[in-house]
Amino acid sequence: MSAGDLPKPATDDPGSADPKTARRLPYSFSKLHGIIAAKENRDENTLEVWMREGGSCSSFVIAEARRSLKKPLLVKEIPAQLFDKRLEQAFGGGGEGAYQFMEDIEIDQSLQSMMSELPQNAELLESVDDAP
């Protein structure tokens, strides 16, 4: 781990993570290890990542994130409660994901009820002897 990878405590709210950038690391990895790929800095060719304060984010996790993201990282440590909020916003759309999921279930239930109302397929050939 280079000196640039050492976490810098955030003095204030870093804002929201870019969802497209955040999804470059799988949600399960981000949640488990307490790390979010937050923002891309194209001028410096770096990625800002946030790690959960007091979390289990080790130098191995940071190295794995750097390998996966293929960019030098600027690591910032943010309070655990803020981290969880930013993780949800980045991956869950701030609650919109749950709403969309419920809409999908309602559509699926509507399709199920329509399918149950369709007549059953009848055998076109009553017996093997009816084959052309």
N, CA, C and O atoms as a GROMACS GRO file, in nm:
protein
  528
    1MET      N    1   0.085  -0.116   0.000
    1MET     CA    2   0.000   0.000   0.000
    1MET      C    3   0.090   0.123   0.000
    1MET      O    4   0.180   0.133   0.083
    2SER      N    5   0.066   0.213  -0.090
    2SER     CA    6   0.147   0.334  -0.098
    2SER      C    7   0.090   0.439  -0.003
    2SER      O    8  -0.021   0.426   0.048
    3ALA      N    9   0.170   0.543   0.020
    3ALA     CA   10   0.126   0.650   0.110
    3ALA      C   11  -0.002   0.715   0.060
    3ALA      O   12  -0.083   0.762   0.140
    4GLY      N   13  -0.021   0.719  -0.071
    4GLY     CA   14  -0.141   0.779  -0.128
    4GLY      C   15  -0.267   0.699  -0.099
    4GLY      O   16  -0.378   0.751  -0.108
    5ASP      N   17  -0.249   0.570  -0.064
    5ASP     CA   18  -0.363   0.484  -0.035
    5ASP      C   19  -0.408   0.491   0.110
    5ASP      O   20  -0.515   0.441   0.143
    6LEU      N   21  -0.328   0.553   0.198
    6LEU     CA   22  -0.367   0.562   0.338
    6LEU      C   23  -0.491   0.650   0.350
    6LEU      O   24  -0.499   0.755   0.286
    7PRO      N   25  -0.587   0.607   0.432
    7PRO     CA   26  -0.711   0.684   0.442
    7PRO      C   27  -0.691   0.821   0.503
    7PRO      O   28  -0.614   0.840   0.597
    8LYS      N   29  -0.761   0.915   0.446
    8LYS     CA   30  -0.762   1.051   0.498
    8LYS      C   31  -0.899   1.073   0.560
    8LYS      O   32  -1.000   1.062   0.491
    9PRO      N   33  -0.905   1.103   0.692
    9PRO     CA   34  -1.037   1.123   0.753
    9PRO      C   35  -1.111   1.238   0.686
    9PRO      O   36  -1.054   1.345   0.662
   10ALA      N   37  -1.237   1.216   0.658
   10ALA     CA   38  -1.319   1.321   0.596
   10ALA      C   39  -1.356   1.422   0.704
   10ALA      O   40  -1.405   1.386   0.811
   11THR      N   41  -1.332   1.549   0.675
   11THR     CA   42  -1.365   1.653   0.772
   11THR      C   43  -1.511   1.694   0.761
   11THR      O   44  -1.567   1.749   0.855
   12ASP      N   45  -1.572   1.668   0.646
   12ASP     CA   46  -1.713   1.701   0.628
   12ASP      C   47  -1.775   1.599   0.534
   12ASP      O   48  -1.707   1.508   0.486
   13ASP      N   49  -1.902   1.614   0.508
   13ASP     CA   50  -1.975   1.522   0.421
   13ASP      C   51  -1.918   1.533   0.280
   13ASP      O   52  -1.918   1.641   0.221
   14PRO      N   53  -1.868   1.422   0.224
   14PRO     CA   54  -1.809   1.427   0.091
   14PRO      C   55  -1.910   1.436  -0.022
   14PRO      O   56  -1.872   1.441  -0.139
   15GLY      N   57  -2.039   1.440   0.010
   15GLY     CA   58  -2.142   1.444  -0.093
   15GLY      C   59  -2.182   1.304  -0.133
   15GLY      O   60  -2.148   1.207  -0.065
   16SER      N   61  -2.254   1.293  -0.241
   16SER     CA   62  -2.301   1.164  -0.288
   16SER      C   63  -2.199   1.099  -0.381
   16SER      O   64  -2.125   1.167  -0.452
   17ALA      N   65  -2.198   0.968  -0.377
   17ALA     CA   66  -2.114   0.892  -0.470
   17ALA      C   67  -2.182   0.889  -0.606
   17ALA      O   68  -2.305   0.891  -0.615
   18ASP      N   69  -2.102   0.883  -0.710
   18ASP     CA   70  -2.156   0.867  -0.844
   18ASP      C   71  -2.200   0.721  -0.859
   18ASP      O   72  -2.116   0.631  -0.852
   19PRO      N   73  -2.331   0.694  -0.880
   19PRO     CA   74  -2.378   0.556  -0.888
   19PRO      C   75  -2.306   0.472  -0.993
   19PRO      O   76  -2.279   0.354  -0.971
   20LYS      N   77  -2.275   0.531  -1.107
   20LYS     CA   78  -2.206   0.456  -1.213
   20LYS      C   79  -2.067   0.415  -1.166
   20LYS      O   80  -2.023   0.303  -1.192
   21THR      N   81  -1.998   0.505  -1.098
   21THR     CA   82  -1.865   0.473  -1.045
   21THR      C   83  -1.876   0.371  -0.933
   21THR      O   84  -1.796   0.277  -0.927
   22ALA      N   85  -1.974   0.388  -0.844
   22ALA     CA   86  -1.991   0.297  -0.731
   22ALA      C   87  -2.014   0.154  -0.778
   22ALA      O   88  -1.966   0.060  -0.715
   23ARG      N   89  -2.085   0.138  -0.886
   23ARG     CA   90  -2.119   0.003  -0.934
   23ARG      C   91  -2.002  -0.066  -1.003
   23ARG      O   92  -2.015  -0.180  -1.049
   24ARG      N   93  -1.888   0.001  -1.010
   24ARG     CA   94  -1.769  -0.065  -1.064
   24ARG      C   95  -1.714  -0.168  -0.965
   24ARG      O   96  -1.637  -0.256  -1.002
   25LEU      N   97  -1.754  -0.156  -0.839
   25LEU     CA   98  -1.728  -0.260  -0.739
   25LEU      C   99  -1.862  -0.325  -0.706
   25LEU      O  100  -1.961  -0.254  -0.692
   26PRO      N  101  -1.867  -0.456  -0.694
   26PRO     CA  102  -1.995  -0.521  -0.661
   26PRO      C  103  -2.048  -0.475  -0.526
   26PRO      O  104  -1.972  -0.447  -0.433
   27TYR      N  105  -2.180  -0.466  -0.516
   27TYR     CA  106  -2.245  -0.424  -0.392
   27TYR      C  107  -2.201  -0.511  -0.275
   27TYR      O  108  -2.169  -0.460  -0.168
   28SER      N  109  -2.199  -0.643  -0.296
   28SER     CA  110  -2.163  -0.733  -0.186
   28SER      C  111  -2.022  -0.705  -0.135
   28SER      O  112  -1.998  -0.710  -0.015
   29PHE      N  113  -1.929  -0.675  -0.226
   29PHE     CA  114  -1.791  -0.642  -0.188
   29PHE      C  115  -1.790  -0.511  -0.110
   29PHE      O  116  -1.725  -0.501  -0.005
   30SER      N  117  -1.861  -0.411  -0.160
   30SER     CA  118  -1.864  -0.280  -0.094
   30SER      C  119  -1.924  -0.290   0.046
   30SER      O  120  -1.870  -0.234   0.141
   31LYS      N  121  -2.034  -0.361   0.058
   31LYS     CA  122  -2.102  -0.375   0.188
   31LYS      C  123  -2.017  -0.454   0.286
   31LYS      O  124  -2.000  -0.413   0.400
   32LEU      N  125  -1.964  -0.567   0.242
   32LEU     CA  126  -1.887  -0.655   0.329
   32LEU      C  127  -1.760  -0.589   0.380
   32LEU      O  128  -1.726  -0.598   0.498
   33HIS      N  129  -1.689  -0.522   0.290
   33HIS     CA  130  -1.558  -0.467   0.325
   33HIS      C  131  -1.560  -0.320   0.361
   33HIS      O  132  -1.458  -0.265   0.402
   34GLY      N  133  -1.674  -0.255   0.347
   34GLY     CA  134  -1.684  -0.115   0.385
   34GLY      C  135  -1.606  -0.022   0.295
   34GLY      O  136  -1.532   0.064   0.343
   35ILE      N  137  -1.623  -0.038   0.164
   35ILE     CA  138  -1.553   0.048   0.068
   35ILE      C  139  -1.645   0.079  -0.050
   35ILE      O  140  -1.712  -0.010  -0.102
   36ILE      N  141  -1.649   0.204  -0.090
   36ILE     CA  142  -1.730   0.248  -0.205
   36ILE      C  143  -1.639   0.319  -0.304
   36ILE      O  144  -1.563   0.407  -0.265
   37ALA      N  145  -1.647   0.282  -0.431
   37ALA     CA  146  -1.582   0.359  -0.537
   37ALA      C  147  -1.673   0.479  -0.560
   37ALA      O  148  -1.781   0.466  -0.618
   38ALA      N  149  -1.631   0.597  -0.513
   38ALA     CA  150  -1.722   0.710  -0.504
   38ALA      C  151  -1.721   0.802  -0.625
   38ALA      O  152  -1.826   0.827  -0.685
   39LYS      N  153  -1.605   0.852  -0.659
   39LYS     CA  154  -1.598   0.954  -0.764
   39LYS      C  155  -1.470   0.937  -0.845
   39LYS      O  156  -1.366   0.898  -0.792
   40GLU      N  157  -1.482   0.966  -0.972
   40GLU     CA  158  -1.364   0.960  -1.060
   40GLU      C  159  -1.311   1.100  -1.081
   40GLU      O  160  -1.386   1.192  -1.112
   41ASN      N  161  -1.180   1.116  -1.065
   41ASN     CA  162  -1.114   1.243  -1.091
   41ASN      C  163  -1.033   1.226  -1.219
   41ASN      O  164  -0.920   1.177  -1.216
   42ARG      N  165  -1.091   1.266  -1.329
   42ARG     CA  166  -1.027   1.245  -1.460
   42ARG      C  167  -0.901   1.330  -1.476
   42ARG      O  168  -0.808   1.289  -1.546
   43ASP      N  169  -0.897   1.447  -1.412
   43ASP     CA  170  -0.779   1.533  -1.424
   43ASP      C  171  -0.655   1.466  -1.365
   43ASP      O  172  -0.546   1.474  -1.422
   44GLU      N  173  -0.673   1.400  -1.251
   44GLU     CA  174  -0.560   1.334  -1.185
   44GLU      C  175  -0.554   1.185  -1.215
   44GLU      O  176  -0.464   1.116  -1.166
   45ASN      N  177  -0.649   1.134  -1.294
   45ASN     CA  178  -0.657   0.993  -1.328
   45ASN      C  179  -0.661   0.905  -1.202
   45ASN      O  180  -0.593   0.803  -1.194
   46THR      N  181  -0.742   0.947  -1.105
   46THR     CA  182  -0.758   0.871  -0.981
   46THR      C  183  -0.906   0.847  -0.953
   46THR      O  184  -0.994   0.911  -1.011
   47LEU      N  185  -0.931   0.754  -0.865
   47LEU     CA  186  -1.066   0.728  -0.816
   47LEU      C  187  -1.068   0.754  -0.666
   47LEU      O  188  -0.983   0.706  -0.592
   48GLU      N  189  -1.167   0.830  -0.623
   48GLU     CA  190  -1.185   0.852  -0.480
   48GLU      C  191  -1.271   0.738  -0.427
   48GLU      O  192  -1.380   0.713  -0.477
   49VAL      N  193  -1.220   0.670  -0.326
   49VAL     CA  194  -1.298   0.564  -0.262
   49VAL      C  195  -1.319   0.603  -0.116
   49VAL      O  196  -1.234   0.667  -0.054
   50TRP      N  197  -1.434   0.563  -0.064
   50TRP     CA  198  -1.466   0.591   0.075
   50TRP      C  199  -1.466   0.460   0.151
   50TRP      O  200  -1.519   0.360   0.103
   51MET      N  201  -1.407   0.462   0.268
   51MET     CA  202  -1.412   0.344   0.353
   51MET      C  203  -1.484   0.378   0.483
   51MET      O  204  -1.477   0.490   0.533
   52ARG      N  205  -1.553   0.278   0.535
   52ARG     CA  206  -1.631   0.295   0.658
   52ARG      C  207  -1.538   0.308   0.777
   52ARG      O  208  -1.451   0.224   0.800
   53GLU      N  209  -1.557   0.415   0.852
   53GLU     CA  210  -1.478   0.439   0.973
   53GLU      C  211  -1.504   0.325   1.072
   53GLU      O  212  -1.618   0.290   1.101
   54GLY      N  213  -1.396   0.268   1.123
   54GLY     CA  214  -1.407   0.158   1.219
   54GLY      C  215  -1.445   0.026   1.153
   54GLY      O  216  -1.474  -0.071   1.223
   55GLY      N  217  -1.445   0.021   1.021
   55GLY     CA  218  -1.482  -0.100   0.949
   55GLY      C  219  -1.366  -0.196   0.932
   55GLY      O  220  -1.259  -0.176   0.990
   56SER      N  221  -1.388  -0.297   0.853
   56SER     CA  222  -1.288  -0.402   0.834
   56SER      C  223  -1.210  -0.386   0.704
   56SER      O  224  -1.155  -0.483   0.652
   57CYS      N  225  -1.204  -0.266   0.653
   57CYS     CA  226  -1.135  -0.242   0.526
   57CYS      C  227  -0.984  -0.248   0.550
   57CYS      O  228  -0.926  -0.160   0.612
   58SER      N  229  -0.921  -0.352   0.499
   58SER     CA  230  -0.778  -0.374   0.520
   58SER      C  231  -0.699  -0.329   0.397
   58SER      O  232  -0.756  -0.292   0.295
   59SER      N  233  -0.568  -0.334   0.410
   59SER     CA  234  -0.482  -0.299   0.296
   59SER      C  235  -0.505  -0.397   0.182
   59SER      O  236  -0.492  -0.361   0.065
   60PHE      N  237  -0.539  -0.523   0.215
   60PHE     CA  238  -0.570  -0.622   0.111
   60PHE      C  239  -0.693  -0.580   0.032
   60PHE      O  240  -0.696  -0.590  -0.091
   61VAL      N  241  -0.795  -0.532   0.102
   61VAL     CA  242  -0.920  -0.489   0.036
   61VAL      C  243  -0.892  -0.369  -0.054
   61VAL      O  244  -0.942  -0.363  -0.166
   62ILE      N  245  -0.814  -0.274  -0.004
   62ILE     CA  246  -0.780  -0.157  -0.085
   62ILE      C  247  -0.700  -0.198  -0.208
   62ILE      O  248  -0.723  -0.147  -0.318
   63ALA      N  249  -0.606  -0.291  -0.190
   63ALA     CA  250  -0.527  -0.340  -0.304
   63ALA      C  251  -0.617  -0.412  -0.405
   63ALA      O  252  -0.599  -0.395  -0.526
   64GLU      N  253  -0.712  -0.489  -0.356
   64GLU     CA  254  -0.804  -0.559  -0.447
   64GLU      C  255  -0.892  -0.460  -0.521
   64GLU      O  256  -0.919  -0.478  -0.640
   65ALA      N  257  -0.938  -0.356  -0.452
   65ALA     CA  258  -1.018  -0.252  -0.517
   65ALA      C  259  -0.936  -0.182  -0.624
   65ALA      O  260  -0.985  -0.156  -0.734
   66ARG      N  261  -0.812  -0.149  -0.592
   66ARG     CA  262  -0.725  -0.082  -0.689
   66ARG      C  263  -0.702  -0.170  -0.812
   66ARG      O  264  -0.702  -0.122  -0.925
   67ARG      N  265  -0.681  -0.301  -0.789
   67ARG     CA  266  -0.661  -0.395  -0.900
   67ARG      C  267  -0.787  -0.402  -0.986
   67ARG      O  268  -0.778  -0.399  -1.109
   68SER      N  269  -0.901  -0.412  -0.924
   68SER     CA  270  -1.027  -0.423  -0.996
   68SER      C  271  -1.062  -0.295  -1.072
   68SER      O  272  -1.111  -0.300  -1.184
   69LEU      N  273  -1.037  -0.181  -1.010
   69LEU     CA  274  -1.074  -0.052  -1.070
   69LEU      C  275  -0.970  -0.001  -1.169
   69LEU      O  276  -0.999   0.088  -1.250
   70LYS      N  277  -0.849  -0.056  -1.163
   70LYS     CA  278  -0.741  -0.023  -1.257
   70LYS      C  279  -0.705   0.126  -1.256
   70LYS      O  280  -0.677   0.185  -1.360
   71LYS      N  281  -0.707   0.185  -1.136
   71LYS     CA  282  -0.669   0.326  -1.121
   71LYS      C  283  -0.607   0.346  -0.984
   71LYS      O  284  -0.637   0.271  -0.891
   72PRO      N  285  -0.521   0.446  -0.971
   72PRO     CA  286  -0.474   0.483  -0.837
   72PRO      C  287  -0.593   0.534  -0.755
   72PRO      O  288  -0.684   0.597  -0.809
   73LEU      N  289  -0.591   0.507  -0.624
   73LEU     CA  290  -0.703   0.542  -0.539
   73LEU      C  291  -0.667   0.654  -0.442
   73LEU      O  292  -0.555   0.662  -0.392
   74LEU      N  293  -0.764   0.739  -0.418
   74LEU     CA  294  -0.757   0.837  -0.311
   74LEU      C  295  -0.858   0.789  -0.207
   74LEU      O  296  -0.979   0.796  -0.230
   75VAL      N  297  -0.809   0.739  -0.094
   75VAL     CA  298  -0.893   0.676   0.006
   75VAL      C  299  -0.931   0.776   0.114
   75VAL      O  300  -0.845   0.841   0.174
   76LYS      N  301  -1.062   0.788   0.139
   76LYS     CA  302  -1.113   0.874   0.246
   76LYS      C  303  -1.197   0.791   0.340
   76LYS      O  304  -1.278   0.708   0.298
   77GLU      N  305  -1.177   0.813   0.468
   77GLU     CA  306  -1.256   0.744   0.569
   77GLU      C  307  -1.374   0.833   0.608
   77GLU      O  308  -1.357   0.951   0.637
   78ILE      N  309  -1.494   0.774   0.608
   78ILE     CA  310  -1.613   0.852   0.645
   78ILE      C  311  -1.685   0.780   0.759
   78ILE      O  312  -1.673   0.658   0.772
   79PRO      N  313  -1.759   0.854   0.841
   79PRO     CA  314  -1.831   0.792   0.954
   79PRO      C  315  -1.922   0.678   0.907
   79PRO      O  316  -1.980   0.684   0.798
   80ALA      N  317  -1.932   0.575   0.990
   80ALA     CA  318  -2.006   0.454   0.953
   80ALA      C  319  -2.150   0.484   0.912
   80ALA      O  320  -2.199   0.428   0.813
   81GLN      N  321  -2.219   0.569   0.986
   81GLN     CA  322  -2.359   0.599   0.954
   81GLN      C  323  -2.370   0.669   0.818
   81GLN      O  324  -2.460   0.639   0.739
   82LEU      N  325  -2.279   0.760   0.790
   82LEU     CA  326  -2.278   0.829   0.661
   82LEU      C  327  -2.241   0.732   0.549
   82LEU      O  328  -2.297   0.738   0.439
   83PHE      N  329  -2.147   0.642   0.577
   83PHE     CA  330  -2.108   0.541   0.478
   83PHE      C  331  -2.230   0.459   0.437
   83PHE      O  332  -2.255   0.439   0.318
   84ASP      N  333  -2.304   0.410   0.536
   84ASP     CA  334  -2.422   0.327   0.507
   84ASP      C  335  -2.525   0.403   0.423
   84ASP      O  336  -2.586   0.347   0.332
   85LYS      N  337  -2.542   0.530   0.455
   85LYS     CA  338  -2.637   0.613   0.379
   85LYS      C  339  -2.590   0.630   0.235
   85LYS      O  340  -2.669   0.617   0.142
   86ARG      N  341  -2.461   0.657   0.216
   86ARG     CA  342  -2.407   0.676   0.081
   86ARG      C  343  -2.407   0.546   0.001
   86ARG      O  344  -2.428   0.547  -0.120
   87LEU      N  345  -2.385   0.434   0.069
   87LEU     CA  346  -2.390   0.304   0.002
   87LEU      C  347  -2.531   0.278  -0.050
   87LEU      O  348  -2.548   0.235  -0.164
   88GLU      N  349  -2.631   0.304   0.033
   88GLU     CA  350  -2.771   0.285  -0.008
   88GLU      C  351  -2.806   0.377  -0.125
   88GLU      O  352  -2.874   0.334  -0.219
   89GLN      N  353  -2.762   0.501  -0.119
   89GLN     CA  354  -2.792   0.595  -0.227
   89GLN      C  355  -2.727   0.551  -0.357
   89GLN      O  356  -2.788   0.559  -0.464
   90ALA      N  357  -2.604   0.504  -0.349
   90ALA     CA  358  -2.530   0.466  -0.470
   90ALA      C  359  -2.587   0.340  -0.534
   90ALA      O  360  -2.597   0.332  -0.657
   91PHE      N  361  -2.625   0.243  -0.453
   91PHE     CA  362  -2.670   0.116  -0.508
   91PHE      C  363  -2.822   0.100  -0.509
   91PHE      O  364  -2.877   0.028  -0.591
   92GLY      N  365  -2.889   0.168  -0.417
   92GLY     CA  366  -3.033   0.148  -0.405
   92GLY      C  367  -3.115   0.261  -0.460
   92GLY      O  368  -3.238   0.252  -0.462
   93GLY      N  369  -3.052   0.366  -0.505
   93GLY     CA  370  -3.126   0.478  -0.560
   93GLY      C  371  -3.206   0.553  -0.455
   93GLY      O  372  -3.306   0.617  -0.488
   94GLY      N  373  -3.163   0.546  -0.330
   94GLY     CA  374  -3.233   0.620  -0.225
   94GLY      C  375  -3.375   0.571  -0.201
   94GLY      O  376  -3.462   0.650  -0.165
   95GLY      N  377  -3.399   0.442  -0.220
   95GLY     CA  378  -3.532   0.387  -0.194
   95GLY      C  379  -3.611   0.362  -0.321
   95GLY      O  380  -3.710   0.289  -0.318
   96GLU      N  381  -3.570   0.419  -0.432
   96GLU     CA  382  -3.642   0.398  -0.557
   96GLU      C  383  -3.634   0.253  -0.602
   96GLU      O  384  -3.726   0.204  -0.668
   97GLY      N  385  -3.525   0.184  -0.566
   97GLY     CA  386  -3.510   0.045  -0.604
   97GLY      C  387  -3.619  -0.042  -0.544
   97GLY      O  388  -3.672  -0.130  -0.611
   98ALA      N  389  -3.652  -0.018  -0.418
   98ALA     CA  390  -3.758  -0.094  -0.352
   98ALA      C  391  -3.893  -0.067  -0.418
   98ALA      O  392  -3.974  -0.158  -0.436
   99TYR      N  393  -3.917   0.059  -0.453
   99TYR     CA  394  -4.042   0.095  -0.520
   99TYR      C  395  -4.053   0.024  -0.655
   99TYR      O  396  -4.158  -0.030  -0.689
  100GLN      N  397  -3.944   0.024  -0.731
  100GLN     CA  398  -3.944  -0.043  -0.861
  100GLN      C  399  -3.965  -0.193  -0.844
  100GLN      O  400  -4.036  -0.254  -0.923
  101PHE      N  401  -3.904  -0.251  -0.741
  101PHE     CA  402  -3.921  -0.394  -0.713
  101PHE      C  403  -4.068  -0.426  -0.688
  101PHE      O  404  -4.118  -0.526  -0.739
  102MET      N  405  -4.135  -0.342  -0.610
  102MET     CA  406  -4.277  -0.365  -0.581
  102MET      C  407  -4.361  -0.352  -0.708
  102MET      O  408  -4.456  -0.429  -0.727
  103GLU      N  409  -4.328  -0.257  -0.793
  103GLU     CA  410  -4.401  -0.245  -0.920
  103GLU      C  411  -4.382  -0.370  -1.005
  103GLU      O  412  -4.476  -0.418  -1.066
  104ASP      N  413  -4.259  -0.423  -1.008
  104ASP     CA  414  -4.230  -0.543  -1.085
  104ASP      C  415  -4.310  -0.662  -1.032
  104ASP      O  416  -4.359  -0.743  -1.110
  105ILE      N  417  -4.323  -0.672  -0.901
  105ILE     CA  418  -4.401  -0.781  -0.842
  105ILE      C  419  -4.547  -0.769  -0.883
  105ILE      O  420  -4.610  -0.868  -0.917
  106GLU      N  421  -4.601  -0.647  -0.880
  106GLU     CA  422  -4.741  -0.626  -0.919
  106GLU      C  423  -4.762  -0.664  -1.064
  106GLU      O  424  -4.864  -0.726  -1.098
  107ILE      N  425  -4.668  -0.628  -1.152
  107ILE     CA  426  -4.678  -0.665  -1.293
  107ILE      C  427  -4.673  -0.815  -1.307
  107ILE      O  428  -4.750  -0.874  -1.384
  108ASP      N  429  -4.582  -0.879  -1.232
  108ASP     CA  430  -4.569  -1.024  -1.238
  108ASP      C  431  -4.698  -1.091  -1.192
  108ASP      O  432  -4.741  -1.190  -1.252
  109GLN      N  433  -4.759  -1.040  -1.086
  109GLN     CA  434  -4.885  -1.097  -1.037
  109GLN      C  435  -4.996  -1.079  -1.140
  109GLN      O  436  -5.079  -1.168  -1.156
  110SER      N  437  -4.998  -0.965  -1.209
  110SER     CA  438  -5.099  -0.942  -1.312
  110SER      C  439  -5.081  -1.042  -1.426
  110SER      O  440  -5.178  -1.097  -1.477
  111LEU      N  441  -4.957  -1.064  -1.465
  111LEU     CA  442  -4.929  -1.161  -1.571
  111LEU      C  443  -4.970  -1.302  -1.528
  111LEU      O  444  -5.024  -1.378  -1.607
  112GLN      N  445  -4.942  -1.335  -1.402
  112GLN     CA  446  -4.980  -1.467  -1.351
  112GLN      C  447  -5.132  -1.486  -1.358
  112GLN      O  448  -5.179  -1.592  -1.398
  113SER      N  449  -5.208  -1.383  -1.318
  113SER     CA  450  -5.354  -1.397  -1.320
  113SER      C  451  -5.405  -1.406  -1.463
  113SER      O  452  -5.499  -1.481  -1.490
  114MET      N  453  -5.346  -1.331  -1.556
  114MET     CA  454  -5.388  -1.339  -1.696
  114MET      C  455  -5.357  -1.477  -1.753
  114MET      O  456  -5.437  -1.533  -1.828
  115MET      N  457  -5.242  -1.532  -1.717
  115MET     CA  458  -5.204  -1.664  -1.768
  115MET      C  459  -5.299  -1.771  -1.714
  115MET      O  460  -5.331  -1.866  -1.785
  116SER      N  461  -5.343  -1.756  -1.590
  116SER     CA  462  -5.433  -1.857  -1.533
  116SER      C  463  -5.570  -1.854  -1.600
  116SER      O  464  -5.643  -1.953  -1.595
  117GLU      N  465  -5.606  -1.741  -1.662
  117GLU     CA  466  -5.735  -1.730  -1.729
  117GLU      C  467  -5.732  -1.783  -1.872
  117GLU      O  468  -5.838  -1.801  -1.933
  118LEU      N  469  -5.614  -1.807  -1.926
  118LEU     CA  470  -5.604  -1.862  -2.061
  118LEU      C  471  -5.653  -2.006  -2.062
  118LEU      O  472  -5.630  -2.080  -1.966
  119PRO      N  473  -5.720  -2.047  -2.171
  119PRO     CA  474  -5.764  -2.186  -2.178
  119PRO      C  475  -5.642  -2.279  -2.190
  119PRO      O  476  -5.539  -2.244  -2.247
  120GLN      N  477  -5.659  -2.398  -2.134
  120GLN     CA  478  -5.552  -2.497  -2.141
  120GLN      C  479  -5.535  -2.542  -2.286
  120GLN      O  480  -5.631  -2.551  -2.362
  121ASN      N  481  -5.410  -2.569  -2.322
  121ASN     CA  482  -5.384  -2.620  -2.456
  121ASN      C  483  -5.443  -2.760  -2.468
  121ASN      O  484  -5.422  -2.845  -2.382
  122ALA      N  485  -5.516  -2.782  -2.576
  122ALA     CA  486  -5.572  -2.914  -2.601
  122ALA      C  487  -5.475  -2.989  -2.692
  122ALA      O  488  -5.403  -2.929  -2.772
  123GLU      N  489  -5.475  -3.118  -2.677
  123GLU     CA  490  -5.392  -3.199  -2.765
  123GLU      C  491  -5.447  -3.188  -2.907
  123GLU      O  492  -5.566  -3.206  -2.930
  124LEU      N  493  -5.360  -3.157  -3.000
  124LEU     CA  494  -5.404  -3.146  -3.139
  124LEU      C  495  -5.434  -3.284  -3.197
  124LEU      O  496  -5.524  -3.299  -3.280
  125LEU      N  497  -5.361  -3.380  -3.153
  125LEU     CA  498  -5.384  -3.516  -3.199
  125LEU      C  499  -5.434  -3.598  -3.081
  125LEU      O  500  -5.368  -3.609  -2.978
  126GLU      N  501  -5.552  -3.656  -3.097
  126GLU     CA  502  -5.610  -3.733  -2.987
  126GLU      C  503  -5.531  -3.860  -2.959
  126GLU      O  504  -5.520  -3.902  -2.844
  127SER      N  505  -5.478  -3.920  -3.062
  127SER     CA  506  -5.401  -4.042  -3.041
  127SER      C  507  -5.287  -4.047  -3.140
  127SER      O  508  -5.279  -3.966  -3.232
  128VAL      N  509  -5.200  -4.141  -3.119
  128VAL     CA  510  -5.084  -4.156  -3.206
  128VAL      C  511  -5.127  -4.190  -3.348
  128VAL      O  512  -5.058  -4.155  -3.444
  129ASP      N  513  -5.239  -4.258  -3.363
  129ASP     CA  514  -5.286  -4.299  -3.496
  129ASP      C  515  -5.333  -4.182  -3.580
  129ASP      O  516  -5.348  -4.196  -3.701
  130ASP      N  517  -5.358  -4.066  -3.518
  130ASP     CA  518  -5.407  -3.950  -3.591
  130ASP      C  519  -5.295  -3.872  -3.660
  130ASP      O  520  -5.322  -3.775  -3.731
  131ALA      N  521  -5.172  -3.912  -3.640
  131ALA     CA  522  -5.059  -3.838  -3.699
  131ALA      C  523  -5.064  -3.848  -3.851
  131ALA      O  524  -5.103  -3.951  -3.905
  132PRO      N  525  -5.026  -3.742  -3.920
  132PRO     CA  526  -5.030  -3.744  -4.067
  132PRO      C  527  -4.927  -3.837  -4.127
  132PRO      O  528  -4.919  -3.849  -4.250
   0.00000   0.00000   0.00000
